[in-house]
C-alpha cells in the first residue's frame, strides 16, 4: 500500500511541475546554463546571454550604465541590492540566481 501512495504522490508532483511549466509559472533551466554557472562563470552574464540581451540593452532596461553592468559581470564591482534586483527583474530570474557567495 505504501508503494502505491508514493507512486501516486510522484505522479501528482510530476503533473504539478508540468502544469507550472506549461502555464509559464515555472521555467526549465537548460543544463548548459547550470553548468556554466557552476563552473564559475558570472551568472549575470550567463543569464543575459541566454536571454539574448546585449550588455547595452540589459543595462538600459535595468536603468544602469553599460560600463557598470560590465564591471558587475567581470567581478570588478559588487552591485547594491537595488541594482542587483533591477538586473534580476530584467533577466527574469530571482535575485538568488544572479548572486553567488
N, C-alpha and C positions, 0 to 999 in steps of 0.2 A: 504494500500500500504506500509506503514512504517513497519508493522509486517513482510511482505514478504521480504523486504530488510534486516531486522535484521536477519531473518532466513537464508537467502542466505549468509550473512556475517558469521554467525555461522558455516554453512556448509563449507564455504571456509576456515575458521580458523581451523576447525577440520581436513579437508583434508590436509592442510599445516602442521599441527602438526604431523599427521600420517605419512606423507611422510618424514618429518625430522627424525622421529624415525626409520622408515624402512631403510633409507639411512645411518643411523649411525651418522648423523649430530647432533642428539639430543638423550637424554637418559631418560628413565623413572626412577625416583628415588624411590626405594621401601619405603613404609611407615615406616618400622622399622628403616631405616637409618635416615629419617627425625625426627622421634620421639626420637631416641637415642640422636641426636644432640640437639634437643630442650630441652631434659631432662638434658642437661648439660654434657653429655659425650664428651670426647675430639674428635673433628671432624677428626683430622689426624688419630687417632686410629680406629675410626669407619669406615672411608673410606678405610684404609689399610686392615682391616679385611674383609670388604666387597669385596675388590679386590682380596682377597685370598693371601696376601703377609705377610710373617713373617717380624718382625722388621729388621732382618738381611738383608733379600732380598730387602726390601724397602730402607733401608739405603744405600746398595750397589748401587742400581740403581740411587738414588738421590745424590750419592757421598758424604755422610755424615757418621759419625760413628754411630753404633747401640746405644751406650750409649747416644749420643747426641739426636738421634731420641726418645729414651726412655724418656729423660728429657723433650723434647717438648711435648710428649704425656701425661706426668704426670703434666705438668704445672710448672716444676721446672726451666725451661729456656724459654725465648722468642727467636724465631729464627729471623735471619736477613731476609730482603726482598729476598735476593738471595737464601738463604737456603729454605725458605718457598715456593718460586717459583719453585725450583727444586723438592720439595716434591709434590707440586700440579701437576706438569707435570708427575711425577712418578705415581701418583694416578689417573691421567686423569680427574682432576677436576679443576675448576677455583680457583684462589687464595682466592677469597671471600668465597668459600665453606669450606676452612680449617682455616680461620682466623676469630675469633669471638672477638668482643669488641665493 
